């Protein structure tokens, strides 16, 4: 577990059409991750590689990976994203990324590693039914649960005019091992299936493997 910084950014990443998830994960981790680590002032950076998706009755979010970044303050984040490194990052995205959606989060906890495949992540758009967020939270299970509420959705300029996928909340759940996480994912999926259906809502439930790229110094 790494100390908390007050500014958090998350992203949902989608692989290019025609690429498989293994290629996406390799390039993202082995090449793009090292490039991101050169961003000045980046406090912490974790990649969540999606290894299992759970079927839900609501529409979901397309995704192959989720980014978590921490920054000490907005000034340092702005300097990081205006550094020359970002030009290289944008140029490399076309080599593995089909689309991406960015989200600003008011950080409330440190970034946390997980054992291989032993973490679940829920992405939620409640469609105006704010009680749905509480119901999803009540269905969550795990040795630790973190709720990240989205305060802003940020478009990735190189993927416009396709807009980002709007989301209102992310849940992170950690487990003792991958089997426990997979079993919990099925149980949570059943619980979510029993919730009232909201046609404006979207929910995705993924099991992920984390890769820590930048640890706080």
GIPE-V605095 format. One line per field, one symbol per residue. ss: DSSP state (a for helix, b for strand, c for the rest). phi: phi as a letter, one per 20 degrees, with the letter a starting at -180 (. if undefined). psi: psi as a letter, one per 20 degrees, with the letter a starting at -180 (. if undefined). A space follows every 50 residues. Layout:
BEGIN
ss=???
phi=???
psi=???
END
This chain:
BEGIN
ss=ccccccbbbbbbbbbcccccaaaaaaaaaaaaaaaacccccbbbbbbbbb bbbcccccbcccccbbbbbbbccaaaaaaaacccaaaaaaaaacccbbbb bbbbbbccccccccccccbbbbbbbccccaaaaaaaaaaccccbbbbbbb bbbbbcaaacccccccccbbbbbbcccaaaaaaaaaaaaaaaaccccccc cbbbbbbbbbbbbbccc
phi=.dgecfdcccbddcffgneefffgfffgffdfgffffeffmfebbcddef dbddfcffgddfacaceccdcfaffffffffdeggffffffegfebdeab cdcecefcbffcfcfgmdcdcddcdemnefffffffffefcqfbccddef dadcfegfdfefffffbdacddcdcfbfffffffffffgffffefgedfe ebccccdcdeceecdgf
psi=pqqqqipqpqqpqprqpiqrhgggggggghghghghiipqjpgqpppopp ipqppqhqqappqiqpqpqqqhrhghgghgijrhhhghgghhhiiiphqq pqppqopjrrqprqrojkqqppppoikinhhhghgghhiqrrhqpppopp iqppqohijqjorqopqhqqpppqrhrhghggghggghggghhiqppoii rppqoqpqpqoogpqp.
END
